Amino acid sequence: MKRAIITVGLGFGDEGKGATVDFLCRRYEADLVVRYSGGSQAGHNVQLPDGRRHTFSQFGAGTLAGVPTCLGPAVVIHPTALAREADHLKELGVADPFSLLAVHPGCLVSTYLHQAVNQLRELARGDERHGSCGHGIGETRSYWLKYGDDAICARDLADRATLRAKLELLRQRLLLDLQDVIGKVPRDVLAEYDFLGLTADAVAGPLLEVGKSLCLRDMPDHSTAVYEGAQGVLLDEWYGFHPYTTWSTVTPHHAFEMAVASGADEVCVLGLTRAYTTRHGAGPFPSQDESLTAAIRDEGNPWNRWQGDLRAGWLDLVLLRYAARACATIDNLGVSCLDHLDGRDARVCLTYDNCTELPIPAGPDLAHQERLTGTLTEAVAVCETTTKDTLLAMLGEIAPVAIVSHGPTYLDRDATPLCFRRRVAPNGEVSQS
């Protein structure tokens, strides 16, 4: 019996994916973690009972539990950041992190050039920033959508000539694209990005060095895989609130594709949320509460130049129900950070003053998503006080709550068995069991 546990964040990210994946790997004796979306902008925090702590970016969050990682074909890799992450894992006692990593040969590669253009575009927006992380994920996918096989992928990191040619073509095209933003960025800031003097060989060198450590292959064989999502459904490229979105599909879509292809017999989709709502980066946030933001101190989500501080608000059931519907079916919920409500009068957002539910788009419709952004911008959250037990009961109306965390480590979780309701037929069809 081959099982797949698909985790998906039901917020704007920061829902506790890392700690949950670490817990699931230990509880269900998983033998593989599969990253199925996003890229190096992920920040999945895992803390062990002995105090060791790591923020997982590209390695799977089961690494400290000894579980290997597979980066699926929809993941965008950042090779130099991957090397830095491996170094920190070594400091924590992981002898050879790259031996625990398999990278799909078709993974797109985010380079210094993508990252720099991404940052310049965001700076040029001034007060209208989209909340980008500055890692070049959107720029990388946009280039691939426009130019196809000219885009750099993981297999190119073993071929100097191909990599150099693709980098020079990328540099030339991005120089032309930059004409739209050059005049909107201060000259002293622009001087930090040396596009004219930078050579393809200079960019290629560090990428080729990391490429020597990568094992390029399709998904390894396994019996129980935990699929680790990135970001959250409310940032999804088609379901998120345009333009404050990511250039990735972060619903379980890609995870289902991989689970079916790997021959999974049973699938469980585990939706994740905090006991309150958070948002890192720009965009509307109806239930935001300044006093809660001030009270919540999350060392895994510090201030950064591109997104500012992590904002906090009361649990928003309107957004949570919308995210669950965008995923088609959620089999169970995992609730993190319940202990953060200790000692304070908790509240919950039941509805807005201008609507009770957000409509799911009928198809790919960014205009629809932009109208929803307007609705959220104008919305006033209608909240009421609640207790922890009542809060969990409300969440149980969306899906059975299977995991509740009261602290940062895998020992701080209460759990009931997951519902493996979906069976995958030999023809790939997924049905309720």
Secondary structure per residue as TSV (DSSP state, phi and psi in degrees):
chain	resnum	aa	ss	phi	psi
A	1	M	-	360.0	117.3
A	2	K	-	-101.5	127.8
A	3	R	E	-115.4	149.3
A	4	A	E	-129.3	124.8
A	5	I	E	-110.1	113.5
A	6	I	E	-101.2	117.2
A	7	T	E	-96.0	140.7
A	8	V	E	-145.0	130.9
A	9	G	E	-76.7	132.7
A	10	L	-	-101.6	14.7
A	11	G	S	-122.8	-144.9
A	12	F	S	-96.2	23.0
A	13	G	S	99.6	176.3
A	14	D	-	63.4	35.1
A	15	E	S	-92.7	-0.2
A	16	G	S	99.6	28.3
A	17	K	H	-64.6	-42.9
A	18	G	H	-61.1	-53.1
A	19	A	H	-62.8	-35.1
A	20	T	H	-68.7	-42.0
A	21	V	H	-63.3	-42.7
A	22	D	H	-58.0	-44.6
A	23	F	H	-64.0	-46.2
A	24	L	H	-62.7	-39.1
A	25	C	H	-60.0	-38.8
A	26	R	H	-78.0	-43.6
A	27	R	H	-67.7	-40.9
A	28	Y	T	-105.1	11.7
A	29	E	T	49.6	48.7
A	30	A	-	-65.0	148.5
A	31	D	S	-115.9	10.2
A	32	L	E	-162.3	138.4
A	33	V	E	-110.5	130.7
A	34	V	E	-115.5	114.2
A	35	R	E	-80.0	122.4
A	36	Y	-	-114.5	-2.6
A	37	S	S	-158.2	171.1
A	38	G	-	71.0	-155.0
A	39	G	-	-165.3	-141.6
A	40	S	T	-74.2	-5.6
A	41	Q	T	-75.9	-7.3
A	42	A	-	-65.2	146.4
A	43	G	-	-139.0	79.5
A	44	H	E	-100.3	110.1
A	45	N	E	-88.0	132.0
A	46	V	E	-128.7	126.8
A	47	Q	E	-121.5	132.3
A	48	L	-	-92.6	159.1
A	49	P	T	-58.6	-24.6
A	50	D	T	-85.5	4.4
A	51	G	S	98.4	-14.8
A	52	R	-	-63.4	141.8
A	53	R	E	-144.3	140.4
A	54	H	E	-144.7	141.1
A	55	T	E	-99.7	106.8
A	56	F	E	-76.7	131.5
A	57	S	S	-112.9	-50.2
A	58	Q	S	-125.7	-36.5
A	59	F	S	-65.3	147.5
A	60	G	-	-66.7	150.2
A	61	A	T	-74.6	3.7
A	62	G	T	-95.4	4.8
A	63	T	G	-61.1	-41.4
A	64	L	G	-71.3	-14.8
A	65	A	G	-92.0	4.5
A	66	G	T	83.2	13.2
A	67	V	-	-94.9	128.1
A	68	P	-	-69.5	162.7
A	69	T	E	-117.3	142.1
A	70	C	E	-119.5	125.1
A	71	L	E	-92.0	113.6
A	72	G	-	-73.7	170.8
A	73	P	T	-64.7	-19.0
A	74	A	T	-90.9	-0.1
A	75	V	-	-85.0	139.4
A	76	V	E	-99.1	120.9
A	77	I	E	-98.3	149.0
A	78	H	-	-121.0	90.9
A	79	P	H	-57.4	-43.9
A	80	T	H	-67.9	-35.5
A	81	A	H	-68.6	-33.2
A	82	L	H	-62.7	-40.6
A	83	A	H	-65.6	-40.5
A	84	R	H	-65.1	-38.1
A	85	E	H	-65.6	-39.6
A	86	A	H	-61.4	-38.0
A	87	D	H	-62.6	-41.7
A	88	H	H	-68.7	-37.2
A	89	L	H	-63.6	-35.6
A	90	K	H	-61.8	-41.2
A	91	E	H	-61.7	-27.7
A	92	L	T	-87.8	-1.4
A	93	G	T	109.8	2.4
A	94	V	-	-83.3	108.6
A	95	A	S	-60.8	-45.5
A	96	D	-	-141.4	81.6
A	97	P	G	-55.6	-38.9
A	98	F	G	-67.2	-21.0
A	99	S	G	-71.3	-15.0
A	100	L	G	-99.7	11.4
A	101	L	E	-124.9	128.6
A	102	A	E	-117.7	132.6
A	103	V	E	-117.6	127.8
A	104	H	-	-64.0	133.3
A	105	P	T	-57.8	-24.2
A	106	G	T	-90.5	2.1
A	107	C	-	-57.2	130.6
A	108	L	E	-68.6	152.6
A	109	V	E	-116.3	125.2
A	110	S	-	-90.9	124.1
A	111	T	-	-109.6	175.6
A	112	Y	H	-54.4	-37.6
A	113	L	H	-64.5	-45.6
A	114	H	H	-60.8	-44.4
A	115	Q	H	-65.3	-42.0
A	116	A	H	-65.0	-44.4
A	117	V	H	-65.8	-40.5
A	118	N	H	-54.8	-47.4
A	119	Q	H	-67.2	-39.6
A	120	L	H	-66.1	-39.5
A	121	R	H	-61.6	-42.2
A	122	E	H	-66.2	-41.5
A	123	L	H	-63.3	-37.4
A	124	A	H	-66.5	-20.7
A	125	R	T	-75.6	-13.9
A	126	G	G	59.0	-123.0
A	127	D	G	-76.0	-4.9
A	128	E	G	-103.7	31.8
A	129	R	-	-58.7	150.5
A	130	H	-	-91.0	-10.7
A	131	G	-	90.9	24.1
A	132	S	-	-60.7	150.3
A	133	C	-	-83.9	-12.3
A	134	G	S	79.9	13.7
A	135	H	S	-92.1	-1.6
A	136	G	S	79.3	15.1
A	137	I	H	-65.1	-49.4
A	138	G	H	-63.1	-40.4
A	139	E	H	-63.8	-39.0
A	140	T	H	-65.4	-45.6
A	141	R	H	-71.7	-36.3
A	142	S	H	-61.6	-43.0
A	143	Y	H	-63.5	-41.9
A	144	W	H	-63.0	-43.7
A	145	L	H	-61.9	-31.9
A	146	K	H	-85.8	-36.2
A	147	Y	H	-121.3	0.5
A	148	G	G	58.5	-122.5
A	149	D	G	-67.8	-8.4
A	150	D	G	-71.5	-18.0
A	151	A	S	-69.6	146.7
A	152	I	-	-79.7	132.2
A	153	C	B	-127.9	172.6
A	154	A	G	-56.8	-37.8
A	155	R	G	-63.2	-23.8
A	156	D	G	-73.7	-14.2
A	157	L	G	-73.5	-3.3
A	158	A	G	-110.3	8.4
A	159	D	-	-134.4	97.3
A	160	R	H	-58.0	-45.5
A	161	A	H	-64.2	-46.0
A	162	T	H	-65.1	-43.8
A	163	L	H	-62.2	-45.6
A	164	R	H	-62.5	-42.3
A	165	A	H	-64.2	-42.0
A	166	K	H	-67.8	-36.9
A	167	L	H	-65.9	-41.5
A	168	E	H	-66.9	-40.1
A	169	L	H	-63.1	-42.5
A	170	L	H	-59.8	-46.0
A	171	R	H	-60.6	-45.1
A	172	Q	H	-63.4	-42.7
A	173	R	H	-68.4	-39.8
A	174	L	H	-68.9	-32.0
A	175	L	H	-60.4	-39.1
A	176	L	H	-69.3	-42.4
A	177	D	H	-62.3	-32.1
A	178	L	G	-68.1	-14.6
A	179	Q	G	-58.9	-26.0
A	180	D	G	-75.0	-17.9
A	181	V	T	-120.1	-13.0
A	182	I	G	-53.0	-45.1
A	183	G	G	-72.8	-9.1
A	184	K	G	-100.5	-0.4
A	185	V	S	-112.8	130.2
A	186	P	-	-54.1	143.3
A	187	R	H	-62.9	-34.9
A	188	D	H	-67.7	-33.0
A	189	V	H	-72.3	-42.5
A	190	L	H	-60.1	-33.1
A	191	A	T	-65.5	-17.7
A	192	E	T	-71.7	-16.7
A	193	Y	S	-112.4	104.9
A	194	D	-	-93.2	85.4
A	195	F	T	-83.4	-38.3
A	196	L	T	-70.0	-36.8
A	197	G	T	-92.9	-10.9
A	198	L	-	-77.3	131.9
A	199	T	-	-98.8	157.6
A	200	A	H	-63.2	-35.3
A	201	D	H	-64.3	-37.4
A	202	A	H	-64.5	-38.2
A	203	V	H	-74.8	-35.9
A	204	A	H	-68.8	-35.4
A	205	G	H	-51.6	-58.6
A	206	P	H	-62.8	-32.3
A	207	L	H	-67.4	-43.2
A	208	L	H	-65.0	-35.2
A	209	E	H	-64.1	-44.3
A	210	V	H	-67.4	-36.4
A	211	G	H	-56.5	-29.0
A	212	K	T	-64.4	-24.8
A	213	S	T	-93.1	-7.7
A	214	L	-	-87.9	137.3
A	215	C	E	-97.6	108.7
A	216	L	E	-92.9	117.5
A	217	R	-	-164.9	163.8
A	218	D	S	-72.6	-176.9
A	219	M	-	-59.2	128.3
A	220	P	-	-65.6	158.1
A	221	D	-	-66.9	149.4
A	222	H	-	-163.9	169.5
A	223	S	S	-113.5	-41.3
A	224	T	E	-129.2	117.0
A	225	A	E	-112.3	135.9
A	226	V	E	-102.5	118.9
A	227	Y	E	-90.8	119.0
A	228	E	E	-99.5	113.4
A	229	G	-	-76.4	171.6
A	230	A	-	-131.4	148.3
A	231	Q	S	56.9	-146.3
A	232	G	-	-148.3	159.6
A	233	V	G	-58.2	-29.9
A	234	L	G	-72.0	-5.0
A	235	L	G	-110.0	2.5
A	236	D	-	-56.4	146.9
A	237	E	T	-62.2	-25.5
A	238	W	T	-114.9	-21.4
A	239	Y	T	-106.2	-15.2
A	240	G	S	-73.4	-178.6
A	241	F	-	-103.4	94.9
A	242	H	T	-56.6	136.2
A	243	P	T	-96.3	13.2
A	244	Y	S	-88.2	62.2
A	245	T	-	-133.6	173.5
A	246	T	-	-101.8	162.4
A	247	W	S	-92.4	50.2
A	248	S	S	-145.5	149.4
A	249	T	-	-86.4	113.1
A	250	V	-	-113.6	8.3
A	251	T	S	-71.3	175.5
A	252	P	T	-70.8	6.4
A	253	H	H	-49.3	-57.4
A	254	H	H	-67.6	-33.1
A	255	A	H	-64.6	-41.4
A	256	F	H	-61.1	-44.4
A	257	E	H	-56.2	-45.5
A	258	M	H	-71.1	-38.2
A	259	A	H	-63.1	-43.5
A	260	V	H	-64.4	-44.8
A	261	A	H	-63.6	-29.6
A	262	S	T	-83.7	-5.3
A	263	G	T	85.2	28.8
A	264	A	-	-61.9	135.4
A	265	D	S	-88.5	-34.8
A	266	E	E	-135.7	145.8
A	267	V	E	-133.2	137.2
A	268	C	E	-124.7	130.1
A	269	V	E	-101.6	117.9
A	270	L	E	-107.8	107.3
A	271	G	E	-81.6	138.5
A	272	L	E	-118.3	139.8
A	273	T	E	-149.5	153.9
A	274	R	E	-79.6	172.3
A	275	A	S	-78.0	-0.2
A	276	Y	S	-145.5	178.1
A	277	T	E	-107.1	143.7
A	278	T	E	-130.8	160.4
A	279	R	E	-149.7	127.0
A	280	H	-	-108.8	111.9
A	281	G	S	113.8	176.4
A	282	A	S	-72.0	163.5
A	283	G	S	125.8	159.9
A	284	P	-	-67.5	151.3
A	285	F	-	-154.3	83.4
A	286	P	T	-57.6	-37.4
A	287	S	T	-94.6	11.2
A	288	Q	B	-56.6	138.1
A	289	D	-	-134.2	119.0
A	290	E	H	-63.8	-35.2
A	291	S	H	-69.1	-36.6
A	292	L	H	-70.0	-40.3
A	293	T	H	-57.8	-43.9
A	294	A	H	-66.9	-31.8
A	295	A	H	-80.7	-27.6
A	296	I	-	-87.7	118.1
A	297	R	-	-116.8	110.6
A	298	D	-	-115.4	100.9
A	299	E	T	-65.8	-19.0
A	300	G	T	-80.3	-7.5
A	301	N	S	-133.2	66.8
A	302	P	-	-73.9	168.5
A	303	W	-	-57.4	141.2
A	304	N	B	-138.7	161.4
A	305	R	T	-59.0	-31.5
A	306	W	T	-93.2	-31.8
A	307	Q	T	-116.6	-8.4
A	308	G	B	73.9	-146.9
A	309	D	S	-89.0	157.5
A	310	L	-	-72.2	125.1
A	311	R	E	-96.3	147.0
A	312	A	E	-126.3	149.3
A	313	G	E	-152.1	173.2
A	314	W	-	-71.4	153.4
A	315	L	E	-53.5	124.0
A	316	D	E	-103.0	101.6
A	317	L	H	-72.0	-24.7
A	318	V	H	-64.5	-48.3
A	319	L	H	-67.5	-38.3
A	320	L	H	-66.2	-43.1
A	321	R	H	-64.1	-39.0
A	322	Y	H	-61.6	-46.4
A	323	A	H	-63.2	-40.1
A	324	A	H	-63.8	-40.5
A	325	R	H	-66.9	-34.7
A	326	A	H	-64.0	-26.0
A	327	C	T	-86.4	0.1
A	328	A	S	74.8	-60.8
A	329	T	-	-145.5	132.2
A	330	I	-	-112.5	124.0
A	331	D	-	-83.3	-35.1
A	332	N	E	-147.4	164.1
A	333	L	E	-117.5	148.2
A	334	G	E	-119.0	129.8
A	335	V	E	-116.6	122.1
A	336	S	E	-108.8	165.3
A	337	C	-	62.3	29.0
A	338	L	G	-63.2	-29.9
A	339	D	G	-66.7	-20.4
A	340	H	G	-67.5	-15.5
A	341	L	G	-89.5	-4.1
A	342	D	T	-59.7	136.2
A	343	G	T	77.1	10.3
A	344	R	S	-138.5	155.1
A	345	D	-	-76.1	105.1
A	346	A	-	-74.2	152.0
A	347	R	E	-132.8	165.0
A	348	V	E	-142.0	139.6
A	349	C	E	-88.7	116.4
A	350	L	E	-90.9	-33.5
A	351	T	E	-162.6	179.0
A	352	Y	E	-113.5	164.0
A	353	D	S	-73.4	-18.6
A	354	N	S	-111.0	-3.0
A	355	C	-	-170.8	160.8
A	356	T	S	-108.6	-26.5
A	357	E	-	-140.0	150.3
A	358	L	-	-100.8	126.6
A	359	P	-	-74.0	134.0
A	360	I	-	-71.2	137.3
A	361	P	-	-65.0	144.7
A	362	A	S	-75.6	-20.0
A	363	G	S	-165.2	-171.2
A	364	P	S	-66.7	103.3
A	365	D	-	-143.8	88.2
A	366	L	H	-66.5	-26.6
A	367	A	H	-65.3	-39.9
A	368	H	H	-60.8	-45.3
A	369	Q	H	-66.6	-33.2
A	370	E	H	-70.2	-33.5
A	371	R	H	-66.5	-37.8
A	372	L	H	-63.4	-35.7
A	373	T	H	-60.0	-41.9
A	374	G	H	-62.8	-41.2
A	375	T	H	-60.2	-45.2
A	376	L	H	-66.2	-38.1
A	377	T	H	-61.6	-37.0
A	378	E	H	-89.8	-12.4
A	379	A	-	-70.9	143.3
A	380	V	-	-112.1	122.8
A	381	A	E	-70.5	133.1
A	382	V	E	-99.1	108.3
A	383	C	E	-114.9	157.9
A	384	E	E	-139.6	155.9
A	385	T	E	-69.6	154.6
A	386	T	-	-152.3	168.1
A	387	T	-	-108.2	167.8
A	388	K	H	-60.8	-43.4
A	389	D	H	-63.5	-41.9
A	390	T	H	-66.0	-39.6
A	391	L	H	-59.8	-46.1
A	392	L	H	-65.3	-34.9
A	393	A	H	-65.6	-40.0
A	394	M	H	-63.5	-41.4
A	395	L	H	-65.8	-33.2
A	396	G	H	-64.3	-17.6
A	397	E	T	-75.0	-19.1
A	398	I	T	-85.7	-46.2
A	399	A	S	-166.0	154.2
A	400	P	-	-57.8	132.0
A	401	V	E	-81.8	117.8
A	402	A	E	-105.3	-26.7
A	403	I	E	-134.1	130.5
A	404	V	E	-130.0	128.8
A	405	S	E	-106.6	140.9
A	406	H	S	-120.4	15.7
A	407	G	S	179.1	-178.3
A	408	P	S	-82.4	-19.5
A	409	T	S	-103.7	170.9
A	410	Y	G	-66.7	-18.2
A	411	L	G	-78.0	-12.8
A	412	D	G	-96.7	30.6
A	413	R	E	-125.9	136.4
A	414	D	E	-100.7	137.7
A	415	A	E	-145.2	146.9
A	416	T	-	-116.9	160.6
A	417	P	-	-57.4	140.7
A	418	L	-	-70.2	154.0
A	419	C	-	-93.6	104.5
A	420	F	-	-88.4	77.3
A	421	R	-	-83.6	-20.3
A	422	R	E	-100.4	131.1
A	423	R	E	-111.7	140.4
A	424	V	E	-103.2	117.7
A	425	A	-	-76.5	162.0
A	426	P	T	-56.2	-27.7
A	427	N	T	-84.7	4.3
A	428	G	S	93.5	-6.7
A	429	E	-	-72.5	138.2
A	430	V	E	-106.5	126.8
A	431	S	E	-133.6	164.1
A	432	Q	E	-76.8	136.1
A	433	S	-	-89.0	360.0
